[in-house]
Amino acid sequence: MSTHSYSRLWTHLIWETLDREPMLDKRAAAKTSSFLTEYSLEKGIYMKINYFNADHTHALIDLPTRYSIEDVIKLFKGRTSHWINHNRLIKGRFAWGGGYGAFSVSHSDVGRVARYIANQEEHHRKRTYSEEYELFVKRYGLEWRSEENH
């Protein structure tokens, strides 16, 4: 009997555009979302859902054993920025910012997090992206560093 590697590591990923510029209109966001879904399948990364806002993106993935979180972020950000620029979805040059958030999600919370991601428009009527991200960081017991502290 051979030994196999198994994992179930649900991870909520969040990353933003360069300087948090609202670069993606609804059409560009929807096209890029579809592209990322296909690309993740191509790379063997199960993506439950993703949502592209004008200035940031959410994705809920089951992290495969062969990739680190950093690997996935590099793949997603690199390929989507190239794709956006190659297909001229926006005027000017598109770029992602340098950082990201990666937050663990228990298997029992996958549905709740997926609904949260699906309802981004509604959430951002009540809370800005900065407020949302700060809340995530604090909720996970991390130290929040504002832009002034960088």
VOBAPA-734738 format. One record per residue: residue in three letters; x, y, z of N, C-alpha, C, O in turn. Coordinates in steps of 0.2 Angstrom, whole numbers, plus 5000, padded with zeros to 4 digits. Layout:
N
ALAXYZXYZXYZXYZ;...
***
This chain:
150
MET500449945000500050005000500450065000500950075004;SER500350114995500750174995500450224999499850225001;THR500850275001500550335005500450385001500850404996;HIS499850415002499650474998499650535002499550535008;SER499650594999499650655002498950685002498650694996;TYR498650705007497950735007497950795011498350805016;SER497550845009497450905013496750935012496450925007;ARG496550975016495951015016496151075019496051085025;LEU496351125016496551185019496251245015496551275011;TRP495651255017495251315014495551375016495751395022;THR495751425012496051485013495651545009495551535003;HIS495551595013495251655010495751705008496151725013;LEU495851715002496451755000496151824998495651834995;ILE496551874999496351944998496951984995497451984999;TRP496852014990497452054987497152114984496552114982;GLU497552164983497352234981497752254975498252234973;THR497452304971497752334966498352384968498352404974;LEU498752404964499352444966499052514968498652544965;ASP499252534974499052594978498252594979498052644980;ARG497952534979497252524980496852574975496352594977;GLU497152574969496752614964496152574961496252514960;PRO495552604961495052574958495052564950494852604947;MET495452514948495652504941495152464937495052474931;LEU494752424940494352374937493552394937493252404942;ASP493352404931492552424930492252354931492552304931;LYS491552354931491152294932491352244926491352184928;ARG491352264920491452224915492152184915492252124914;ALA492652224916493352204917493452154923493752104923;ALA493052174928493052124934492752064933493052004935;ALA492152064930491851994928492251954923492251894924;LYS492551984918492951944914493551914917493751854916;THR493851954921494451934925494251874930494651824931;SER493751884933493451834938493351764934493651714936;SER493051764928492951704924493651674922493751614922;PHE494151714920494751694918495151664924495451604923;LEU495151694930495451664936495151594938495551554940;THR494551584937494151524938494451474934494651414936;GLU494551484927494751434923495551424924495751364924;TYR495951474925496651464926496751424933497251384933;SER496351434938496451394944496351324943496751284945;LEU495851304939495751234937496351204933496551154934;GLU496551244928497151224924497751214929498151164927;LYS497851244934498351234939498251184944498651174948;GLY497651154944497451104949497351134956497451104961;ILE497051194956496851234962496151234962495851274958;TYR495851204967495051214968494851274971495051294976;MET494551314967494251384969493551374970493151364965;LYS493251384976492551384977492251444974491751444971;ILE492551504975492251574972492851624972493351614976;ASN492751674968493151734968492751794966492151784963;TYR492951854968492551914967493051964966493451984970;PHE493052004960493552054959493152124960492652134956;ASN493352164965493052224966493552274961494052254958;ALA493352334961493752384958494452394960494952404956;ASP494552384967495252394969495552334973496052334976;HIS495152274974495352214977495052154975494452164972;THR495252104977495052034975494951984981495451984985;HIS494451944981494351894986494351824982494051824977;ALA494651774985494651714982494651664988494951664993;LEU494151604987494151554992494351494989494051464984;ILE494951464991495251404988495351354993495451364999;ASP495451294990495651234994496451224992496551204987;LEU496851244996497551244995497851174994497851134998;PRO498051164987498351094986499051084990499351134991;THR499251024991499851004994500451024990500951044993;ARG500451034984501051054980501151124980501651144977;TYR500751164982500851244982500851274989500551244993;SER501251324990501251364996500751424994500551434989;ILE500551455000500051514999500451564994500151594990;GLU501051574995501451624991501451604984501451644980;ASP501551534983501551514976500851534972500851554967;VAL500351514976499651534973499551604972499351624966;ILE499751644976499651714976500051744969499851784965;LYS500751714969501151734963500851714957500851754952;LEU500551654956500251624950499651674949499551694943;PHE499151684954498551724952498651794950498451814946;LYS499151824954499251894953499651904946499451944942;GLY500151864945500551864939500151854933500151894928;ARG499751804933499351784927498751834926498651844920;THR498451854931497851894930498151964927497751994923;SER498651994930498852054928499152054921498952094917;HIS499452004919499651994912499051984907499052014902;TRP498551944909497951934905497552004904497352014899;ILE497552044910497152104909497552154905497152184900;ASN498152154905498552204901498552174894498452214889;HIS498652114893498652084886497952094882497952104876;ASN497452084886496752094883496552164883495952184881;ARG496952214886496752284886496052294889495652334886;LEU495952264895495352274898495252344902494752364903;ILE495852374903495752444906496252494902496652464898;LYS496152554902496552604899497152604904497152614910;GLY497752614901498352614904498652544907498352494904;ARG499052544911499452484913499152464920499052494925;PHE498952394920498652364926499152334930499652304928;ALA499152344937499652304942499352294948498852334951;TRP499552234951499252224958499852254963500352264961;GLY499552264969500052284974500452224977500352174975;GLY500952244981501352194984501152144989501352084989;GLY500652164993500452124999499852074997499652074992;TYR499652045002499052005002498851975009499251985014;GLY498251955009498051925016497851855014497551835009;ALA497951805019497751735018497551715025497851715030;PHE496851695025496551685031496251615031495851595026;SER496351575036496151505036495351505037495151545041;VAL495051455034494351445035494151375037494451335033;SER493751365042493651295044493151265039492751305036;HIS493151205038492751175033491951185034491651195029;SER491751195040491051215042490951285040490351295040;ASP491351325039491251395037491351415030491251475028;VAL491451365026491551375019490951405016491051455012;GLY490351385017489751415014489651485016489451525012;ARG489751505022489751575025490251615022490051675020;VAL490851595021491351635018491251645010491251705008;ALA490951595007490751595000490251644999490251684994;ARG489751645004489151695003489451765004489251815001;TYR489951775009490251845010490551865004490451925002;ILE490951825001491351844995490851864989490851914985;ALA490251824988489751834983489451904984489151934979;ASN489351924990488951984992489452044993489252084997;GLN489952044990490452104991490152174989490252214993;GLU489752174984489452244983489052274989489152324991;GLU488652224992488252244998488752265004488552315007;HIS489252225005489652235010490052305010490052335015;HIS490152325004490552385003490152445003490352505002;ARG489452435003489052495004489052515011488952575013;LYS489252465016489252485023489952495026490052525031;ARG490452465022491152465025491652475019491552445014;THR492152515020492652525014493052465014493052425019;TYR493452455009493952405009494452405014494652355017;SER494752465016495252475021494952455028495252415032;GLU494252475029493952455035493852375036493952345041;GLU493652345030493552275029494252235031494252185035;TYR494752255028495352225028495652235036495852185038;GLU495552285038495852295045495452255050495752225055;LEU494752245049494352195053494552125052494652095057;PHE494752105046495052035045495652025049495751975053;VAL496152075049496752065052496652065059496952015063;LYS496252105062496152105069495752045072495852015077;ARG495252025068494851965069495251895070495151855074;TYR495851895066496251835066496851845071497351805071;GLY496751895075497251905080497951935078498451925081;LEU497951965072498551995070498652065071498152105073;GLU499252095071499352165073499152205066499552205061;TRP498752255067498552295061499052355061499252385066;ARG499352365055499852415053499552455048499452435042;SER499352515050499052565045499552585040500152575041;GLU499352625035499852645029500352695033500952695030;GLU500152735038500652775041501252735044501752765045;ASN501052675046501552635050502052595045502552565048;HIS501952605039502452565034503052605033503452575029;
***
